[in-house]
């Protein structure tokens, strides 16, 4: 079963995807579930969770800004406020969440640049992000994960419906708890393809438009 572990809804400033539409697109693409990881909020995940079914799971998450770059928290049930690096990680782990570093070596998008000393803070590394401009960025992430024996997750980083499912993990899990366990036990595989770079341009235009039109 395939799960896209990084998507964004209208609750992110650079997306207008309805949470219900994320579930719809995910099902059309044959996924078993998605993680909704909006910027600095779990609102999109909580709303999408209402459309979860027996054969399609929604993981509530958030891509949270720290003073060193963004961290994804998965399997959340409460908001984690942006802030200091270790405080954000503590906020994720206090509620049983999983700490994932998204697109860690992407030189185009500002993000957290992990050091070897940081590895002890992380549960997983996002080793395939479809919005990376170059596959070499993903390869560096996989190398870092391998060096520190960390599980590798994957996600489309979708901000538009047509991107959902471009990257995914494979797991035998049929429930949220089984999926969480399989990720932490590194009993997953990943796959995917890079998205059209124009999607990032569209997101930037949308973010600017929303800032002007919807202050």
Secondary structure, DSSP 8 states (H G I E B T S, - for coil): -EEEEEE--TTSTT----HHHHHHHHHHTT-SEEEEEEET-SHHHHHHHTT-BTTBEEEEEEEEEETTEEEEEES-SS---SB-HHHHHHHHHHTT-EEEE-STT-SSS------GGGGGG-SEEEEEETT-SSHHHHHHHHHHHHHTT-EEEEE--BSSGGGTTSEEEE----SHHHHHHHHHTT--EEEE----THHHHHHHHHHHHHHHH--
